[in-house]
Amino acid sequence: MKSFKVTDFNSPLTEVDEPTPQPTGTQVLIKVKAAGVCHSDLHIWEGGYDLGHGRKPLSLKDRGVSLPRTMGHETVGEVVALGPDAKGDVKVGDVCLVYPWLGCGKCELCLADQENMCLKPNSLGVYCDGGYADYMTVPHPKYLIDLKGLDPVTAAPYACSGVTTYSALKKLEAYLDHPIVIFGAGGLGLMALSLLKAMGGKGAVVVDIDARKREAAVAAGALGAVDGAAPDALEQIAAKAGGPVFGAIDLVGNAQTAQLGFDCLTKGGKLVMVGLFGGGATWALPLIAIKAITIQGSYVGNLNETKELLDLVRTRKIAPIPVISMPLTKADEALNDLKSGKLVGRAVLTP
């Protein structure tokens, strides 16, 4: 089979031809139909995260990410073989979304279906080989969710951008009867707009420094779009929200968006931090108490949330985010386009 691997951080992916794996134990072998290219892949490709304030970057190598590694954690595939101990409803021929955010499988969190919070992560496409390949091995049938007719290419991003934004929006459920603010109008931001509408939310003001992405957000139903670099960005957000802002989601995660997200909130508001762009926060510590602000991190989502999400997509007939389908052989091009900000929506590789 063909795969594209990170063999050295900050270097082009390496095309590798190797034997197709055969599933053992509880494993399931899938033939990849679609693999989304996520911003998290850039951090894996680059080897770490910028922590800001002069701190040493967070090294993925130090966190247990070993090379070579086939990336790809937004994967849809067709089941082609099952190991002898693979029990469940999955059968050969099923087309499924792969839940990738695995843990050790043994701790209290994993046994409570909170594997994304496990302290010993084993995520597919990060710590184990993922979907930038013709075939992929999934450890257990329970991590495969039948698409039941959903399009593989547009459904692939639900494994990360979908469940990440869904989980973040759930953390703001108490505030969704008011307009919220979403920072970032890339794949996650557009996904958040679609899900917010399906969840009965009032709507969102979207903030992005890219005019094309702001236009895409408005086309996707945003209440308004604001250039985060504008000197009066805070005033524009307040005007477009039409009242106090109680909830904000930062899908970028740099010093500028974190500060603007904090500043736009009224007393008792909540800022959910999702993005991993990098840097350090600049919040004035006394204001956290004075404004009674809640700042909460949100890391992807759990298996049950992913299943809830796909049910929501089917029942509410949620329109997919814009996707750009690219052949697997253009994986490097897709990553570079994402890094340079050329992509609107999501690039999805198709072997």
N, C-alpha and C positions, 0 to 999 in steps of 0.2 A: 504494500500500500504506500501511497505518497503522503507525506506530512511536511509541515513547515515549522521548524523548531528555532527557538532562541538558543543559540550555542555560545553566545557571548553577549553580555549586556551592551546596549548601545551599538549593536552591529546588525547588519541585515539578517533576516531570517535565512536559515539553511534548509534547502529542499532535501529531504531524506526519503530514500526508497528502502523499505524494510518489510519483513513478513507481516501479513495480517495476523493480529493476535487471535488466539482461540480462547473463548471464555472458560474459566474454571470455577468451581464452587458455585457461589451465588451470582457470578458475573453475567452481564448481558452484553453482547456485541451488537453495535448499531452501525449501519451505513449512514454516514453523515449526509444530510440533505441541505443544511444551512447552519452557518456559524457566524454569529454577530461579532463585530469588531467594537469593543468597548473601550472607554477611556482608561479603565483599570488596566487594560492590556498594555497601554503606553507605559504605565508605572512598572509593570513586570518586565517589559522590554528594556526599560531604562535602568531597572535594578533597585529602585527605592523611591522614597518620598521626602520632599523638602519639609522639614519641621519648623523652619523659621527661627528667628531670634539667635542666629549664629550657632544653632545646635548642629551636631553631626547628623547628616541625612539618615533616615531610617532605612537600613539596608535589608532588602528582601533575602539576600544570601544569608545574613545573620538570623533571619526569621525562618530559615529552613527551606527556602526555595532553591532547588538545585537545578543545574543545567547539565545536558540539554533538556529543554522543556517545550512541549507542544502546547501553545496557548489555545484559548477558545473556551469560554465558560457560558456562552449563549448558544446552545446547540440543540438542533432538532435532528433526529435520525430515525431510520427504519430498522426495527429489530430484525436481525438476520440469524442470530444464534443465541442460545441460552446455556449456561453452565448446568451441570447435573443437579445442583442444589438451588437453582433459581426458581423459587416458588412465588406464585402470585397470579394476577390477572393478565400479565403481559404475555403476548404470544408473537411468534414470528409473523412479520408483515405489519405489525402495529407501527404507526408513525407517532413518535412521542417527543415531548419536550424533556430535556434532561435537567433535573434539579442539581446544581453543581456545588452548593455551599456545604460540603461535608465536614465532619469533625472526626474525632477518634472513634465514635460509635459506641463508647462504653461508659462515658461519664454521665453525671446526673443531667446535664444539659442535653446531651445527645439522646438519652433515653426519654427525655421530655419533648422530643422533636424540636429542639432549639439548637440544632447542630451548627448553625451559622454563628453561634456565640461560644462555641467550644474553644478552649484555650490551646488545643492541639489541632489546628485546622488541617484539613486534607482536601481542600477544594480542587475540583476538577478544572484543568486549564491553568492552575496556579501551582499547586503542590504535586498534582498528578497530570498526566497528559490529557489534553482536551480536544476541541473540535476542529482545529486547523488541520484537518486530515481527512482521508477517505473513510476511515473507520475509527471508532472510539469504543473503549471498554468502560462500562458503567458497573460499579461494584455490586449493586443490588437492584432488583426490579422495582422496589418501592420509590426509587428516584426517577422513575420514568412516568410521565403524565401524558395519557393519550390525548392527542390534539382533537380527535373527533371531528375531523373535517376542516379545522383551521389551516390556513396556508402556512407551510413550514417557514418560508422566508420572512414573512411579516410576524410570525409567532416567535421566532428565535429570540428576539430581544426581551421577551417576557421573563426569561430566566435570570436577567440581571436588571436592566433598566426598568422593566415592568414591575418586578416584585420589589425592587429597591424603592421606587416611587410610591407604590401601593403601601408598603410598610411605613414609609415616612408620612403619607397622608393619613393613615390610621392613627398615627401619633398626634394628629391635629384634629381628630374627629369632633372634639368639643367646640372647635372654632369654625367649622366649615359652613355654618350659616352666615358667616361674614366673609367678605373677600379676603383672600390670603395673598401673600407675595411669594413668587417663585423666582429664585436667582438661577439663571442659566436656561437657554432655550435650545439646547442641543437635543440629542435623543431622549435624555431623561426628562427635560423640561416639557417637550412636546407630549411625551407619554403621560406626564403628570397632569397636563391639561385635559387629556382624554379621560383619564381615570377620575379626576375630580368631578367632571360633569356626570359620569356614570354613578358616582357615589352621592350625587345630590348636592354637591357643593355650590356655593353662591358664585364662585368664579375666582380668577386670579389675575393679578397684575404681574407681568413677567419683566424681569430686568436682565438685559444682556448688552454687551458693548458692541456686538456685531449687528449691523442694520439688517442684513439678510435674515438672520435668525429672529430678530424682533418681528420682521414681516411674517415669517413662518408661524410665530406664536400668535399673532393677531389672526392669521388665516385659520389657525387651529382653535380659535374661540377665546383667546385671552381678553380680559376686560380692557386691557391697554398694555402698551409696551414702553419701557423706559430705558434710555441709555444710561447704564450705571456709571459711566465716566462723566456725565454731564454735571456741571457744578451745582445745579438745582435738582439733582436726581431725587433727593429726599422729598422735596416739595412736590415733584411730579408724581411720585408714588402715592403720597397722601391724597392728591387731587383725583387721581384715577381710581383709588380705592373708595373714595367717597365717604370716608369715615375712619374711625380708629382701626388700626391693623392689629389683630390679636395673634395671627399666626404667620410664620414665614418658613420657607424651606430653602436652604442654601445647597444647590446642586453643583456649585463650583468649588467652594471651599478654599478661597484665598483670603488674604488679609482685608482686601477691599470689600469683597462681598459679605464677609462675616461682620465687618463693622457697619455696613449699610443695612444689613439684615437686623442687627441689634438696634440700630438707631431708628428704624422705621416702626418698631413695635411700640404699642401703647402699654400702660401699666398692666401687669399681669399677663403679658404676651408670652409667646413661646416660639423659640427659634430651633428648628430641627436641622442639624448639620449632617450633610450627606456627602458632599463633594470632597475629593482628595487631591485637589490641584496642588496644594502645599503652601507653606508659610506659617506665620504665627498670628494669633489673635491679638487685637489691639483694644479690647474692651477696657473701659475704666471700671475697676473692680467695685467701687462704691455704688455705681449705677445699677449693677446687677441686683443689689439689695433694694436700692431706692425705687427702682422700677418693678421690683418683684418679678424679674424675668426668669423664665425657665429656658435653659440651653440643653438640648438633648441630642446626643449622637444617634444615628440610625445606620446600621450596617446591613446592607442587602435585606433579606427577609427569610423566613423559615419555610419549610416544605408545605405546611398547611396554608400559609399565606399565598404561596404560589398556586396551589390548587384553587383557593378562593378566587384568585385573580383570573385564572382561566375560566372559571364558572361565570364570573362577572363579564368577561369579554364575550362569552357566548350569549348570555341572557340579555345583555344590554346592547349587543351588536356594536361594540366599540370599534370605531374606525382605527385602523392601524396607523402608526406614525410613518412618515415618509422613509422609505428604505431605498438604498442604492445597492442593487445586486451586482456582485463582482465575482469573477472566477477565483477559485482558491489560489491559483498561481499568481494572483495580484495581491496577496496578503500584505506584502511590504508596501505596496502603493497605497493600500487602504490605511495602513498605520500612519504613513507619512501625511496623507491627506487629513487624517484626524488630528495629527499633531499640529499641522499648519492652520487648522481651523477652516479648511475648505468644505467639509462635509456639513450638509444640513439634513438632520435626521440621523439615520444609522446605515453604515455599510454592513452588508451581510455577504459572507463568502459562500459560494456554492461549488462544491467539488464536481 
